[in-house]
Amino acid sequence: MFLRYSPFYQLFQRPELRLSAAKDWKVDGVVFALDRGCVGITSGLFESALVVKKAGIRATCYETSSTYPPDFDEKGYQRLMDMFLETLRTR
C-alpha cells in the first residue's frame, strides 16, 4: 500500500488533478507536451488528455524529445497549434 503523500501515490491522481486545475482555471483548451524521453510521465499525459476530453474540455497533444531536440517537428507543431486554436475559436 502506498503512503498517501508519497510521490508514487500522486502518480495515480495526476489526471484528476489536471482536470481539476483546468476546471478551476476555466480554460478553453489544454495542450499536452509528450516527451518521448520520459515514458512514465507521457503515459500519464495521454490519460490526462482523455480525462479532460471526457469532461468536455478540448485537448491536444504533441510529441517532443528532451533527449534529442533536433527530433522536434516545428512546422508540424505550428500546424497542430493553428488547427487547435481554430477549433477553440469556433466553439
N, C-alpha and C positions, 0 to 999 in steps of 0.2 A: 504494500500500500504506500502511495506517495504521501509525503507531508503536504499539507495544504498550501504552504508558501514556498515550496521548493520550485526551482526553475522548471523541472520536468512536469510538475502539476500544471503550470501555466501553459505549457505547450498544447494541452488539450482544450484550454479555454480561449485560445487566441482568436479563432474565427468569431466566436460570440463577442469577444471584447472589441474586435474590429467593427463588427456590426453595430454594437452599442455606441462606439465613437462616431460612426457615420450618421447614426440617427441623432445623437446629441448635437452634432455639428450641423445637422440638416443639409447634408451635402446633396448635390445633384448626381454625382457620379464618383467612382473610385477607380484609380489606376494602380495596378499591382505590378511591381518590377520583379520578374522571376529570374533570379541569379542562378545560372547553371553551375556555378562553383559551390553552391550551398544547397544541397538536395533536401535536407531536413526542413529548412525554412520555406523553400519553394513549394514543397508538397502542402505545407500549411497554408500558403497563399492561394493555391488552387482551391482548397476547401473554403477559405475565406471568401474568395470570389463567388463561389456557388451560394454560400450563405447570404451574402449581400444581394446577389441577383434574386434569390428566392424571396427576399424581403421587399423587392420592388425597386431597388436602387441599381441604377446602371453601373456596370463594372467592365473593365477590360484589363488584359494582361499583356505585357511584352517581355521578351527574353533579352537578357543581357549576360555578361560574363565578367565578373571582377577578376578572375584569374587570367583572362586573355582579352583585354579591352578591344583589340582590333576586330574581334568577332561581333561587335555591336553593329547592327544594321541601321545607321542613322536615317537613311531615306525611308526604309520600311517603318521605322519608329515614327517619323514625321507623318507618313500616310495614315498610320493607325491612329495617331492622336488627332489628326484632321477629321477623320471619319468619326471618332468617338465624340469630339466636340460638336460635330454637326448633329449627331443623334441627341445630344443634350439640348441643342438649340431648338430642335423640332418637338421637344417634349411639351 
